[in-house]
Amino acid sequence: MTNNPLVSIIITNYNYGQFLEQAIESALNQTYSNIEVIVIDDKSTDNSEEILQKYAKKDKRLRFYKNDKRLGATGAAQKGVEIANGKFFTFLAADDFYEPDFIECSVKEMLLHP
């Protein structure tokens, strides 16, 4: 097993544009760098898509998908898991954030206790 496995951070979003940038920034600014950030937008009607496009252009580690129809929180999360490439994955709510070393500490523990 590699000591630097890819971690997929899955963010599900529905009309949380006012919080979304803080969540994305906390994901992208982790001390652990081997990450991908996947945002599943559940057909938001606010400014979420504009924010997601801005970040996707700025950082290729971020991918976002806008659902054609509402899937709900569980359906959106499942879609994120299905397209994730990481050895590990985690969920981050669009109105929440991670401490900068969250992924690094989590990976360390998972590798120590497989």
ABEGO torsion letter per residue (X at the ends): XBABBBBBBBBBBBGAAAAAAAAAAAAAABABABBBBBBBBBGBABAAAAAAAAAAAABAABBBBBBABBAEAAAAAAAAAAABABABBBBBBAABBBBAAAAAAAAAAAAABX
